[in-house]
């Protein structure tokens, strides 16, 4: 799964986040270990993240 954190210049996108899916309802969950790793990535984003350009579209209500 891909998750995004922040917005604008502070946007961080983390790809390939592992999730646990409930076999009964299909709801997705993050384990405590995964949440700790996400926090570690966010804290060290300057060393771990690669800059990439992302296409952005704006919703315009017609």
N, C-alpha and C positions, 0 to 999 in steps of 0.2 A: 504494500500500500504506500502511497505517497501522501505525506502530511506537510502542511504549510504552517509557519509560525510567524507572527508579526505582519507588518504591511509596509508598503512603500520601500524606502531605502533599507529598512530593517527586515525585509522579507527573507525568510530562510525556508527552503524547501528540502525536506529529507525524503529521499527515495528508498524504496525497498524496506520499509518498516514492517517487521513481522507482526502479524495479528493472529489472534485465536478466534475462530468462528464457532459460535454455538450451533451444534447440529440440529437443535430443535427450532430455534427462532431465526437463525441466520445473522444475529447481532454480532458485530466485531468488537473485540476487546484487546487492549494492550496489557501485557504482563507488567508487573512491578519492575522486573529486570529491564524490559524494553523502555519503560518510562524513565528509569535512571540513565540509560544510555542516551536517550533523547536529550535529557538535561545536560549530560556531559558534552554532547555534540553542540548544543546551543552555547554552552560556556566557552568552548574552544573553536567556535565557528571560523575564526580568522585563520586557524591552522588546518582545519579539516574541510572547509567548503571551497568549491571551485566556482568562479564566476561564470555564469552562462546567461545568454540573452533569452528572454521569455516573451512570447507574444501575449499582448494584453488587449482585450476588447472591452468596451464600455457598453452596458445595456442602456439603450435609449428607448424610453416609453413613447410609442407613437400614438 
